[in-house]
Each structure stands twice: as C-alpha cells, then as structure tokens.
Amino acid sequence: MTTRSASQPRKTKSKTALRTFRISSHLISVLESESKNRGISPNALIGYLLYRFDNWDRFAERFDFFSITADVFQALLDQVTDAEIARIAETIGARVAKEAMLFWAKEATVASFIEYLGNRCRYAGYGHFEYAENDHNHTIVIKHKLGPKWSLFLQHSMDQVLRKSLGISGNYEASETSIVIRFTM
C-alpha cells in the first residue's frame, strides 16, 4: 500500500551537487531565522524552497495564480449558490486541472492527477492532502477549513477531471470540512 500526504513530498533518490551562490546578508539572516523557527537546517530549508520552485512556483506563474486569504475566499464562496458552484467547478475547475496536468506532466494520467492535486493542496491552499493506493483501489482525502461550498466545488471539479480526462468513475463523500474521493483502476 502506498500512502503520501501533501506535507510529505514524493522523495526521489538523486545525486546531490555542491554549489556556491552569492546571497545578500539580509536573505542569509532571514534564512537562518526561518530555519531556526522551523527546527530545520538552513540547507534543508533551501532544499524545500528549491523543491517548491521546481514543483509549483515556476508553473503557477505561467497559470496566473494569485493569493488571497482564506477568509476572503470563503466569503466569496458564501455569496454563490450551490448550483453556481457546481457549474463553475464542472467547467472552469475541470479545464484548469486538465491543462495543468498536461502542462506539468505532459500527460493526463492517474499519476499526474495525484501529483497535480497534491501540489495544489501543498502549495495553493486546497487543503491537507492524503493519498493511499492499495492494489487498484485509490483513496484521496482533502481536509480543509473553507466550508461546505469548497467541498462541493472540489467534488464537482474532481469528478469532471476523473470522468472526462481519465475515463474513471469516482465515489465521493463530502462534508463541511473534507472530501473523500475513491476510485478503482
């Protein structure tokens, strides 16, 4: 059985290389302070930041992502009806997910879908991501604090991605603070 969470990026074995970079004194101070606050070494923090750049930032810039606070986003969601949330999720949400999978991984597969969704959770605030695969049974759990309309959005957009991009029927359990997606391949 394979299990992975958004806080645990996929680890790959690769060679490391020693490099020297010039960094401003201010950034060194920030790096040292932040690594101390996180309880990790400056080297580990640099590794995380470069991993994030490789897996998210360099692509997100090309998709015009931007940040707003969760409170503002939830207030906007609360102004939209459930039917409008479903319609938006089925059109825009599914299209963006497929385009992102193709852009990042160059293919729409279950693996690229899991990677995409994990990155969206890890870096863009979709929620906390857990994934498990046992034989051919896949389970995705997204735990969030954005309320039932966000669960509704995730359910409808992920259903469209699975059905239209991957040809898979999923089963969904949504609550106010989470969504569980199950499918078999």
N, CA and C atoms as a LAMMPS dump frame, in Angstrom:
ITEM: TIMESTEP
0
ITEM: NUMBER OF ATOMS
555
ITEM: BOX BOUNDS ff ff ff
-5.0000000000000000e+02 5.0000000000000000e+02
-5.0000000000000000e+02 5.0000000000000000e+02
-5.0000000000000000e+02 5.0000000000000000e+02
ITEM: ATOMS id mol type element x y z
1 1 1 N 0.847 -1.176 0
2 1 2 C 0 0 0
3 1 3 C 0.891 1.235 0
4 2 1 N 0.528 2.213 -0.807
5 2 2 C 1.261 3.462 -0.887
6 2 3 C 0.436 4.561 -0.234
7 3 1 N 1.043 5.333 0.658
8 3 2 C 0.36 6.459 1.288
9 3 3 C 1.283 7.657 1.234
10 4 1 N 0.707 8.817 0.892
11 4 2 C 1.505 10.038 0.835
12 4 3 C 0.613 11.207 1.216
13 5 1 N 1.154 12.166 1.934
14 5 2 C 0.42 13.374 2.272
15 5 3 C 1.097 14.573 1.631
16 6 1 N 0.372 15.672 1.584
17 6 2 C 0.912 16.888 0.967
18 6 3 C 2.105 17.421 1.738
19 7 1 N 2.173 17.138 3.027
20 7 2 C 3.316 17.619 3.785
21 7 3 C 4.536 16.73 3.578
22 8 1 N 4.355 15.623 2.873
23 8 2 C 5.452 14.715 2.586
24 8 3 C 5.612 14.589 1.085
25 9 1 N 6.35 15.487 0.465
26 9 2 C 6.535 15.412 -0.986
27 9 3 C 7.154 14.083 -1.386
28 10 1 N 6.89 13.687 -2.62
29 10 2 C 7.454 12.468 -3.16
30 10 3 C 8.974 12.587 -3.131
31 11 1 N 9.607 11.614 -2.538
32 11 2 C 11.065 11.649 -2.441
33 11 3 C 11.644 10.794 -3.545
34 12 1 N 12.6 11.348 -4.227
35 12 2 C 13.291 10.589 -5.251
36 12 3 C 14.767 10.59 -4.904
37 13 1 N 15.409 9.482 -5.189
38 13 2 C 16.844 9.418 -4.951
39 13 3 C 17.533 10.088 -6.124
40 14 1 N 18.352 11.044 -5.806
41 14 2 C 19.112 11.709 -6.851
42 14 3 C 20.442 12.141 -6.267
43 15 1 N 21.377 12.318 -7.139
44 15 2 C 22.68 12.79 -6.711
45 15 3 C 22.567 14.228 -6.268
46 16 1 N 23.382 14.592 -5.337
47 16 2 C 23.446 15.985 -4.921
48 16 3 C 24.704 16.605 -5.507
49 17 1 N 24.698 17.919 -5.563
50 17 2 C 25.856 18.648 -6.079
51 17 3 C 26.14 19.812 -5.152
52 18 1 N 27.385 20.091 -4.955
53 18 2 C 27.793 21.218 -4.134
54 18 3 C 27.896 22.447 -5.028
55 19 1 N 27.187 23.495 -4.685
56 19 2 C 27.204 24.743 -5.446
57 19 3 C 27.409 25.905 -4.483
58 20 1 N 27.968 26.961 -4.979
59 20 2 C 28.151 28.177 -4.201
60 20 3 C 27.352 29.291 -4.857
61 21 1 N 26.571 30.014 -4.04
62 21 2 C 25.764 31.125 -4.545
63 21 3 C 26.02 32.342 -3.677
64 22 1 N 25.942 33.487 -4.289
65 22 2 C 26.026 34.737 -3.534
66 22 3 C 24.604 35.143 -3.147
67 23 1 N 24.423 35.379 -1.845
68 23 2 C 23.11 35.748 -1.316
69 23 3 C 23.314 36.945 -0.405
70 24 1 N 22.394 37.885 -0.468
71 24 2 C 22.53 39.092 0.349
72 24 3 C 22.525 38.742 1.834
73 25 1 N 23.157 39.564 2.61
74 25 2 C 23.231 39.367 4.057
75 25 3 C 21.831 39.328 4.671
76 26 1 N 20.953 40.16 4.169
77 26 2 C 19.572 40.181 4.667
78 26 3 C 18.904 38.822 4.459
79 27 1 N 19.052 38.248 3.253
80 27 2 C 18.429 36.955 2.983
81 27 3 C 19.06 35.837 3.814
82 28 1 N 20.347 35.93 4.078
83 28 2 C 21.002 34.955 4.953
84 28 3 C 20.381 35.023 6.343
85 29 1 N 20.156 36.237 6.847
86 29 2 C 19.533 36.402 8.169
87 29 3 C 18.128 35.82 8.187
88 30 1 N 17.36 36.09 7.144
89 30 2 C 16.001 35.548 7.049
90 30 3 C 16.05 34.024 7
91 31 1 N 16.93 33.473 6.194
92 31 2 C 17.082 32.025 6.059
93 31 3 C 17.433 31.391 7.408
94 32 1 N 18.398 31.958 8.107
95 32 2 C 18.815 31.401 9.391
96 32 3 C 17.697 31.501 10.431
97 33 1 N 17.014 32.632 10.459
98 33 2 C 15.918 32.818 11.406
99 33 3 C 14.767 31.862 11.114
100 34 1 N 14.374 31.757 9.866
101 34 2 C 13.251 30.894 9.489
102 34 3 C 13.597 29.424 9.704
103 35 1 N 14.813 29.022 9.371
104 35 2 C 15.183 27.613 9.574
105 35 3 C 15.19 27.283 11.066
106 36 1 N 15.629 28.213 11.898
107 36 2 C 15.607 28.005 13.349
108 36 3 C 14.161 27.885 13.836
109 37 1 N 13.271 28.77 13.35
110 37 2 C 11.855 28.714 13.741
111 37 3 C 11.208 27.392 13.34
112 38 1 N 11.622 26.821 12.217
113 38 2 C 11.045 25.564 11.728
114 38 3 C 11.741 24.34 12.3
115 39 1 N 12.857 24.563 12.97
116 39 2 C 13.589 23.451 13.558
117 39 3 C 14.319 22.597 12.536
118 40 1 N 14.745 23.233 11.454
119 40 2 C 15.491 22.516 10.417
120 40 3 C 16.75 23.312 10.086
121 41 1 N 17.627 22.705 9.357
122 41 2 C 18.865 23.384 8.984
123 41 3 C 18.599 24.358 7.835
124 42 1 N 19.447 25.378 7.693
125 42 2 C 19.324 26.259 6.532
126 42 3 C 19.408 25.483 5.221
127 43 1 N 20.238 24.448 5.16
128 43 2 C 20.355 23.628 3.955
129 43 3 C 19.024 22.94 3.638
130 44 1 N 18.352 22.412 4.664
131 44 2 C 17.059 21.748 4.451
132 44 3 C 16.008 22.758 3.976
133 45 1 N 16.036 23.967 4.535
134 45 2 C 15.08 24.99 4.102
135 45 3 C 15.329 25.384 2.652
136 46 1 N 16.592 25.57 2.278
137 46 2 C 16.919 25.871 0.877
138 46 3 C 16.435 24.738 -0.024
139 47 1 N 16.652 23.491 0.4
140 47 2 C 16.176 22.343 -0.376
141 47 3 C 14.673 22.379 -0.557
142 48 1 N 13.926 22.671 0.516
143 48 2 C 12.472 22.783 0.428
144 48 3 C 12.063 23.891 -0.541
145 49 1 N 12.7 25.045 -0.426
146 49 2 C 12.341 26.174 -1.287
147 49 3 C 12.611 25.865 -2.76
148 50 1 N 13.705 25.198 -3.038
149 50 2 C 14.006 24.821 -4.42
150 50 3 C 13.052 23.735 -4.914
151 51 1 N 12.689 22.795 -4.031
152 51 2 C 11.708 21.764 -4.383
153 51 3 C 10.368 22.419 -4.732
154 52 1 N 9.958 23.378 -3.896
155 52 2 C 8.7 24.082 -4.148
156 52 3 C 8.768 24.839 -5.481
157 53 1 N 9.876 25.498 -5.742
158 53 2 C 10.034 26.2 -7.007
159 53 3 C 9.908 25.23 -8.179
160 54 1 N 10.578 24.093 -8.086
161 54 2 C 10.56 23.099 -9.157
162 54 3 C 9.16 22.518 -9.373
163 55 1 N 8.427 22.269 -8.293
164 55 2 C 7.142 21.586 -8.395
165 55 3 C 5.933 22.498 -8.429
166 56 1 N 6.108 23.783 -8.127
167 56 2 C 4.932 24.648 -8.097
168 56 3 C 5.184 26.038 -8.666
169 57 1 N 6.049 26.808 -8.049
170 57 2 C 6.157 28.232 -8.361
171 57 3 C 6.432 28.526 -9.83
172 58 1 N 7.342 27.802 -10.439
173 58 2 C 7.683 28.109 -11.826
174 58 3 C 6.532 27.829 -12.777
175 59 1 N 5.645 26.892 -12.411
176 59 2 C 4.477 26.613 -13.239
177 59 3 C 3.311 27.526 -12.888
178 60 1 N 3.115 27.786 -11.601
179 60 2 C 1.994 28.614 -11.151
180 60 3 C 2.073 30.021 -11.745
181 61 1 N 3.275 30.528 -11.904
182 61 2 C 3.436 31.849 -12.517
183 61 3 C 2.858 31.87 -13.93
184 62 1 N 3.009 30.783 -14.649
185 62 2 C 2.528 30.7 -16.028
186 62 3 C 1.017 30.538 -16.105
187 63 1 N 0.388 30.094 -15.006
188 63 2 C -1.065 29.924 -14.969
189 63 3 C -1.752 31.1 -14.288
190 64 1 N -1.014 32.157 -14.003
191 64 2 C -1.562 33.372 -13.395
192 64 3 C -2.226 33.131 -12.044
193 65 1 N -1.655 32.259 -11.223
194 65 2 C -2.162 32.073 -9.874
195 65 3 C -1.888 33.329 -9.064
196 66 1 N -2.757 33.586 -8.103
197 66 2 C -2.518 34.679 -7.176
198 66 3 C -3.055 34.284 -5.814
199 67 1 N -2.648 34.99 -4.785
200 67 2 C -3.012 34.634 -3.418
201 67 3 C -4.038 35.593 -2.846
202 68 1 N -5.003 35.002 -2.134
203 68 2 C -5.912 35.777 -1.291
204 68 3 C -6.032 35.015 0.023
205 69 1 N -6.48 35.684 1.059
206 69 2 C -6.617 34.991 2.34
207 69 3 C -7.79 34.019 2.273
208 70 1 N -7.725 33.011 3.119
209 70 2 C -8.806 32.022 3.18
210 70 3 C -10.12 32.689 3.58
211 71 1 N -10.066 33.699 4.443
212 71 2 C -11.293 34.398 4.854
213 71 3 C -11.971 35.093 3.684
214 72 1 N -11.182 35.748 2.843
215 72 2 C -11.748 36.428 1.671
216 72 3 C -12.316 35.397 0.708
217 73 1 N -11.581 34.33 0.461
218 73 2 C -12.046 33.302 -0.451
219 73 3 C -13.344 32.675 0.047
220 74 1 N -13.41 32.358 1.337
221 74 2 C -14.625 31.752 1.886
222 74 3 C -15.794 32.73 1.823
223 75 1 N -15.566 34.004 2.06
224 75 2 C -16.638 34.999 1.952
225 75 3 C -17.169 35.068 0.52
226 76 1 N -16.28 34.969 -0.456
227 76 2 C -16.714 34.953 -1.856
228 76 3 C -17.526 33.695 -2.158
229 77 1 N -17.063 32.552 -1.691
230 77 2 C -17.805 31.303 -1.905
231 77 3 C -19.203 31.381 -1.303
232 78 1 N -19.305 31.981 -0.126
233 78 2 C -20.598 32.064 0.559
234 78 3 C -21.628 32.89 -0.205
235 79 1 N -21.179 33.719 -1.137
236 79 2 C -22.094 34.559 -1.913
237 79 3 C -22.621 33.855 -3.161
238 80 1 N -22.144 32.666 -3.438
239 80 2 C -22.5 31.945 -4.658
240 80 3 C -23.391 30.76 -4.294
241 81 1 N -24.414 30.513 -5.11
242 81 2 C -25.316 29.395 -4.837
243 81 3 C -24.627 28.061 -5.099
244 82 1 N -25.172 27.005 -4.524
245 82 2 C -24.615 25.669 -4.745
246 82 3 C -24.643 25.301 -6.226
247 83 1 N -25.712 25.656 -6.923
248 83 2 C -25.812 25.346 -8.357
249 83 3 C -24.736 26.08 -9.15
250 84 1 N -24.456 27.334 -8.787
251 84 2 C -23.404 28.086 -9.479
252 84 3 C -22.023 27.512 -9.17
253 85 1 N -21.813 27.089 -7.924
254 85 2 C -20.54 26.452 -7.553
255 85 3 C -20.329 25.204 -8.413
256 86 1 N -21.36 24.375 -8.529
257 86 2 C -21.259 23.141 -9.315
258 86 3 C -20.962 23.459 -10.776
259 87 1 N -21.636 24.441 -11.341
260 87 2 C -21.424 24.807 -12.749
261 87 3 C -20.004 25.313 -12.969
262 88 1 N -19.528 26.179 -12.097
263 88 2 C -18.161 26.707 -12.211
264 88 3 C -17.145 25.575 -12.093
265 89 1 N -17.347 24.698 -11.124
266 89 2 C -16.427 23.577 -10.914
267 89 3 C -16.38 22.668 -12.129
268 90 1 N -17.534 22.404 -12.714
269 90 2 C -17.597 21.479 -13.846
270 90 3 C -17.002 22.073 -15.114
271 91 1 N -16.983 23.375 -15.236
272 91 2 C -16.42 23.981 -16.45
273 91 3 C -14.985 24.448 -16.203
274 92 1 N -14.828 25.435 -15.382
275 92 2 C -13.512 26.039 -15.189
276 92 3 C -12.583 25.145 -14.377
277 93 1 N -13.058 24.611 -13.26
278 93 2 C -12.206 23.801 -12.393
279 93 3 C -11.625 22.599 -13.096
280 94 1 N -12.462 21.885 -13.845
281 94 2 C -12 20.696 -14.55
282 94 3 C -11.056 21.058 -15.691
283 95 1 N -11.356 22.142 -16.409
284 95 2 C -10.491 22.56 -17.52
285 95 3 C -9.111 22.951 -17.016
286 96 1 N -9.062 23.727 -15.95
287 96 2 C -7.779 24.16 -15.399
288 96 3 C -6.97 22.96 -14.909
289 97 1 N -7.623 22.009 -14.269
290 97 2 C -6.913 20.821 -13.781
291 97 3 C -6.308 20.043 -14.938
292 98 1 N -7.068 19.827 -15.996
293 98 2 C -6.537 19.074 -17.136
294 98 3 C -5.389 19.839 -17.793
295 99 1 N -5.553 21.139 -18.005
296 99 2 C -4.487 21.94 -18.611
297 99 3 C -3.22 21.892 -17.755
298 100 1 N -3.394 21.97 -16.439
299 100 2 C -2.236 21.941 -15.543
300 100 3 C -1.536 20.592 -15.589
301 101 1 N -2.308 19.506 -15.594
302 101 2 C -1.686 18.176 -15.69
303 101 3 C -0.885 18.054 -16.977
304 102 1 N -1.449 18.496 -18.07
305 102 2 C -0.746 18.414 -19.353
306 102 3 C 0.484 19.308 -19.365
307 103 1 N 0.376 20.494 -18.766
308 103 2 C 1.493 21.423 -18.739
309 103 3 C 2.623 20.887 -17.865
310 104 1 N 2.279 20.412 -16.65
311 104 2 C 3.289 19.939 -15.713
312 104 3 C 3.875 18.607 -16.159
313 105 1 N 3.005 17.628 -16.414
314 105 2 C 3.466 16.255 -16.641
315 105 3 C 3.462 15.853 -18.113
316 106 1 N 2.889 16.682 -18.97
317 106 2 C 2.803 16.41 -20.412
318 106 3 C 1.849 15.257 -20.737
319 107 1 N 1.075 14.804 -19.732
320 107 2 C 0.095 13.754 -19.963
321 107 3 C -0.958 13.804 -18.855
322 108 1 N -2.152 13.328 -19.178
323 108 2 C -3.218 13.23 -18.192
324 108 3 C -3.349 11.766 -17.794
325 109 1 N -2.758 11.432 -16.655
326 109 2 C -2.787 10.074 -16.129
327 109 3 C -3.183 10.135 -14.658
328 110 1 N -3.446 8.99 -14.076
329 110 2 C -3.751 8.963 -12.645
330 110 3 C -2.564 9.527 -11.864
331 111 1 N -1.356 9.158 -12.237
332 111 2 C -0.167 9.657 -11.533
333 111 3 C -0.055 11.177 -11.639
334 112 1 N -0.285 11.738 -12.824
335 112 2 C -0.188 13.197 -12.963
336 112 3 C -1.338 13.89 -12.234
337 113 1 N -2.507 13.248 -12.175
338 113 2 C -3.64 13.794 -11.423
339 113 3 C -3.309 13.845 -9.935
340 114 1 N -2.761 12.762 -9.392
341 114 2 C -2.399 12.715 -7.969
342 114 3 C -1.332 13.765 -7.671
343 115 1 N -0.339 13.869 -8.533
344 115 2 C 0.73 14.854 -8.338
345 115 3 C 0.173 16.278 -8.396
346 116 1 N -0.667 16.544 -9.389
347 116 2 C -1.286 17.865 -9.525
348 116 3 C -2.091 18.216 -8.273
349 117 1 N -2.955 17.304 -7.856
350 117 2 C -3.814 17.578 -6.713
351 117 3 C -2.998 17.745 -5.433
352 118 1 N -1.968 16.922 -5.266
353 118 2 C -1.085 17.073 -4.104
354 118 3 C -0.393 18.423 -4.091
355 119 1 N 0.077 18.867 -5.246
356 119 2 C 0.719 20.183 -5.329
357 119 3 C -0.271 21.306 -5.072
358 120 1 N -1.485 21.189 -5.603
359 120 2 C -2.498 22.222 -5.339
360 120 3 C -2.799 22.321 -3.854
361 121 1 N -2.856 21.18 -3.186
362 121 2 C -3.091 21.198 -1.747
363 121 3 C -1.882 21.753 -1.002
364 122 1 N -0.725 21.267 -1.343
365 122 2 C 0.507 21.64 -0.653
366 122 3 C 0.828 23.125 -0.807
367 123 1 N 0.681 23.645 -2.019
368 123 2 C 1.169 24.991 -2.295
369 123 3 C 0.091 26.042 -2.547
370 124 1 N -1.111 25.646 -2.906
371 124 2 C -2.134 26.63 -3.259
372 124 3 C -3.307 26.664 -2.292
373 125 1 N -3.247 25.898 -1.229
374 125 2 C -4.251 26.016 -0.187
375 125 3 C -5.543 25.25 -0.391
376 126 1 N -5.558 24.247 -1.281
377 126 2 C -6.783 23.444 -1.442
378 126 3 C -7.169 22.783 -0.126
379 127 1 N -6.198 22.377 0.671
380 127 2 C -6.432 21.693 1.937
381 127 3 C -5.287 20.75 2.219
382 128 1 N -5.441 19.925 3.239
383 128 2 C -4.431 18.926 3.569
384 128 3 C -4.732 17.659 2.778
385 129 1 N -3.746 17.153 2.093
386 129 2 C -3.904 16.075 1.124
387 129 3 C -3.354 14.762 1.671
388 130 1 N -4.138 13.718 1.554
389 130 2 C -3.69 12.372 1.869
390 130 3 C -4.072 11.479 0.705
391 131 1 N -3.178 10.593 0.335
392 131 2 C -3.439 9.68 -0.78
393 131 3 C -2.988 8.283 -0.379
394 132 1 N -3.83 7.302 -0.67
395 132 2 C -3.474 5.914 -0.42
396 132 3 C -3.886 5.083 -1.619
397 133 1 N -3.066 4.109 -1.934
398 133 2 C -3.359 3.197 -3.034
399 133 3 C -3.087 1.791 -2.544
400 134 1 N -4.077 0.936 -2.673
401 134 2 C -3.96 -0.451 -2.251
402 134 3 C -4.465 -1.316 -3.389
403 135 1 N -3.573 -2.09 -3.972
404 135 2 C -3.874 -2.839 -5.197
405 135 3 C -4.296 -1.83 -6.257
406 136 1 N -5.526 -1.861 -6.664
407 136 2 C -6 -0.918 -7.69
408 136 3 C -7.018 0.064 -7.122
409 137 1 N -7.14 0.105 -5.801
410 137 2 C -8.092 0.993 -5.136
411 137 3 C -7.361 2.25 -4.662
412 138 1 N -7.83 3.39 -5.111
413 138 2 C -7.212 4.673 -4.791
414 138 3 C -8.147 5.465 -3.877
415 139 1 N -7.577 6.093 -2.865
416 139 2 C -8.349 6.956 -1.968
417 139 3 C -7.598 8.269 -1.793
418 140 1 N -8.314 9.359 -2.014
419 140 2 C -7.773 10.709 -1.814
420 140 3 C -8.637 11.386 -0.76
421 141 1 N -8.004 11.993 0.224
422 141 2 C -8.728 12.754 1.236
423 141 3 C -8.16 14.167 1.228
424 142 1 N -9.05 15.149 1.135
425 142 2 C -8.652 16.553 1.25
426 142 3 C -9.419 17.134 2.433
427 143 1 N -8.683 17.529 3.451
428 143 2 C -9.257 18.135 4.65
429 143 3 C -8.992 19.624 4.565
430 144 1 N -10.03 20.437 4.78
431 144 2 C -9.887 21.884 4.619
432 144 3 C -10.719 22.64 5.641
433 145 1 N -10.589 23.956 5.643
434 145 2 C -11.323 24.818 6.578
435 145 3 C -12.191 25.824 5.829
436 146 1 N -12.538 25.528 4.578
437 146 2 C -13.225 26.511 3.743
438 146 3 C -14.731 26.287 3.62
439 147 1 N -15.28 25.335 4.335
440 147 2 C -16.716 25.152 4.391
441 147 3 C -17.288 24.235 3.316
442 148 1 N -18.592 24.009 3.398
443 148 2 C -19.25 23.033 2.528
444 148 3 C -19.219 23.402 1.041
445 149 1 N -19.183 24.673 0.723
446 149 2 C -19.162 25.055 -0.697
447 149 3 C -17.832 24.708 -1.351
448 150 1 N -16.757 24.74 -0.581
449 150 2 C -15.464 24.323 -1.121
450 150 3 C -15.465 22.816 -1.361
451 151 1 N -16.058 22.071 -0.437
452 151 2 C -16.194 20.62 -0.649
453 151 3 C -17.013 20.343 -1.906
454 152 1 N -18.08 21.102 -2.091
455 152 2 C -18.922 20.945 -3.285
456 152 3 C -18.125 21.248 -4.55
457 153 1 N -17.353 22.326 -4.527
458 153 2 C -16.516 22.673 -5.675
459 153 3 C -15.528 21.548 -5.979
460 154 1 N -14.834 21.077 -4.961
461 154 2 C -13.851 20.01 -5.166
462 154 3 C -14.512 18.753 -5.718
463 155 1 N -15.663 18.385 -5.177
464 155 2 C -16.355 17.184 -5.646
465 155 3 C -16.701 17.289 -7.12
466 156 1 N -17.295 18.397 -7.53
467 156 2 C -17.71 18.543 -8.929
468 156 3 C -16.517 18.674 -9.877
469 157 1 N -15.506 19.426 -9.486
470 157 2 C -14.366 19.592 -10.395
471 157 3 C -13.562 18.295 -10.505
472 158 1 N -13.345 17.595 -9.394
473 158 2 C -12.586 16.351 -9.449
474 158 3 C -13.361 15.265 -10.189
475 159 1 N -14.681 15.254 -10.059
476 159 2 C -15.494 14.294 -10.803
477 159 3 C -15.332 14.515 -12.305
478 160 1 N -15.349 15.756 -12.741
479 160 2 C -15.174 16.053 -14.159
480 160 3 C -13.792 15.647 -14.655
481 161 1 N -12.764 15.931 -13.85
482 161 2 C -11.401 15.561 -14.247
483 161 3 C -11.295 14.047 -14.383
484 162 1 N -11.776 13.328 -13.389
485 162 2 C -11.679 11.87 -13.446
486 162 3 C -12.46 11.307 -14.63
487 163 1 N -13.693 11.762 -14.813
488 163 2 C -14.528 11.199 -15.88
489 163 3 C -14.055 11.615 -17.267
490 164 1 N -13.851 12.907 -17.468
491 164 2 C -13.556 13.402 -18.818
492 164 3 C -12.087 13.263 -19.213
493 165 1 N -11.182 13.439 -18.282
494 165 2 C -9.755 13.38 -18.63
495 165 3 C -9.165 11.994 -18.488
496 166 1 N -9.708 11.208 -17.537
497 166 2 C -9.097 9.918 -17.253
498 166 3 C -10.032 8.737 -17.506
499 167 1 N -11.316 9.011 -17.8
500 167 2 C -12.267 7.934 -18.061
501 167 3 C -12.557 7.077 -16.847
502 168 1 N -12.569 7.68 -15.675
503 168 2 C -12.747 6.954 -14.414
504 168 3 C -13.981 7.485 -13.696
505 169 1 N -14.767 6.575 -13.142
506 169 2 C -15.888 6.961 -12.282
507 169 3 C -15.417 6.904 -10.839
508 170 1 N -15.686 7.968 -10.116
509 170 2 C -15.281 8.014 -8.716
510 170 3 C -16.475 8.007 -7.793
511 171 1 N -16.22 7.693 -6.546
512 171 2 C -17.218 7.798 -5.482
513 171 3 C -16.755 8.906 -4.553
514 172 1 N -17.693 9.715 -4.075
515 172 2 C -17.351 10.904 -3.309
516 172 3 C -18.126 10.949 -2.004
517 173 1 N -17.435 11.367 -0.957
518 173 2 C -18.056 11.653 0.33
519 173 3 C -17.616 13.064 0.688
520 174 1 N -18.559 13.975 0.767
521 174 2 C -18.214 15.363 1.086
522 174 3 C -18.848 15.756 2.41
523 175 1 N -18.116 16.533 3.171
524 175 2 C -18.634 17.112 4.404
525 175 3 C -18.285 18.594 4.403
526 176 1 N -18.567 19.253 5.483
527 176 2 C -18.274 20.679 5.585
528 176 3 C -16.776 20.964 5.511
529 177 1 N -15.958 20.003 5.953
530 177 2 C -14.518 20.256 6.046
531 177 3 C -13.646 19.244 5.307
532 178 1 N -14.254 18.384 4.504
533 178 2 C -13.412 17.417 3.795
534 178 3 C -14.144 16.814 2.607
535 179 1 N -13.353 16.2 1.757
536 179 2 C -13.89 15.387 0.672
537 179 3 C -13.019 14.148 0.552
538 180 1 N -13.692 13.022 0.343
539 180 2 C -13.008 11.757 0.126
540 180 3 C -13.365 11.312 -1.291
541 181 1 N -12.351 11.003 -2.065
542 181 2 C -12.529 10.549 -3.449
543 181 3 C -11.978 9.125 -3.511
544 182 1 N -12.81 8.204 -4.015
545 182 2 C -12.367 6.815 -4.176
546 182 3 C -12.612 6.388 -5.612
547 183 1 N -11.64 5.676 -6.167
548 183 2 C -11.828 5.103 -7.497
549 183 3 C -10.948 3.878 -7.626
550 184 1 N -11.336 3.03 -8.575
551 184 2 C -10.61 1.784 -8.821
552 184 3 C -10.11 1.8 -10.248
553 185 1 N -8.896 1.305 -10.425
554 185 2 C -8.317 1.201 -11.769
555 185 3 C -7.87 -0.216 -12.006
